[in-house]
């Protein structure tokens, strides 16, 4: 899957992984895709829950033997979640 930007967060804890992914996602234009590489299995549970509270989407998950790839699409409003909203 094609991505506009890549965040290599392998070895990062779930909390830092999610915060950095959401922060980087906010820098993208609506419709662009962020590929995030990670190793903490908790991120596979927590990041989709965070994305549910925003207009962003998890559009793909690829599991590799030593890490995973998540593909996130920037939504049109992309407010709320970790950003604090209004």
C-alpha positions in Angstrom: 0.0 0.0 0.0 1.3 3.4 -0.9 1.9 6.0 1.9 2.6 9.7 1.8 4.8 9.6 5.0 6.3 6.9 7.2 6.9 6.8 10.9 9.2 4.1 12.2 8.2 3.6 15.8 9.6 0.1 16.2 10.7 -0.4 19.8 8.5 2.4 21.2 6.0 1.9 24.0 2.3 2.0 23.0 1.7 5.4 24.6 4.6 7.1 22.8 3.7 5.2 19.6 0.1 6.5 19.6 0.9 10.1 20.5 3.6 10.4 17.8 1.4 8.7 15.2 -1.5 11.0 15.9 0.8 14.0 15.9 2.3 13.1 12.6 -1.1 12.3 11.1 -2.3 15.9 11.9 0.6 17.2 9.7 -0.9 15.5 6.6 -3.5 16.8 4.2 -7.0 15.3 4.1 -6.9 11.9 2.3 -3.1 11.4 2.7 -1.8 8.1 4.2 0.7 7.6 7.0 2.4 4.2 7.3 3.5 3.5 10.9 5.9 0.7 11.8 5.7 -0.7 15.3 6.5 -3.6 17.6 4.3 -3.0 20.7 1.2 -5.3 20.4 -0.8 -2.9 22.6 -0.7 -0.3 19.9 -2.7 -2.6 17.6 -5.5 -2.4 20.2 -5.1 1.2 21.4 -4.6 3.2 18.2 -7.8 1.9 16.5 -9.7 3.0 19.6 -8.2 6.5 19.4 -8.9 6.7 15.6 -12.6 5.9 16.3 -12.9 9.2 18.1 -11.5 11.2 15.2 -12.3 11.5 11.5 -9.1 9.5 10.7 -9.2 5.9 9.6 -7.1 2.7 10.0 -7.1 1.4 6.4 -4.7 -1.4 6.7 -2.7 -3.7 9.0 0.2 -5.9 7.8 1.8 -8.2 10.3 5.4 -9.2 9.8 7.4 -11.7 11.8 9.2 -9.0 13.9 6.9 -5.9 13.5 3.7 -4.6 12.0 2.7 -1.9 9.6 -0.4 0.3 10.2 -1.8 2.5 7.4 -3.7 5.5 8.6 -5.7 7.9 6.4 -6.1 11.5 7.4 -9.8 12.4 7.6 -11.4 15.7 6.5 -11.9 17.2 10.0 -9.2 15.2 12.0 -9.9 17.0 15.2 -10.2 15.6 18.7 -8.5 12.5 20.1 -5.1 13.3 21.4 -5.2 16.9 20.1 -7.7 18.0 22.8 -10.3 19.3 20.3 -12.1 22.5 21.2 
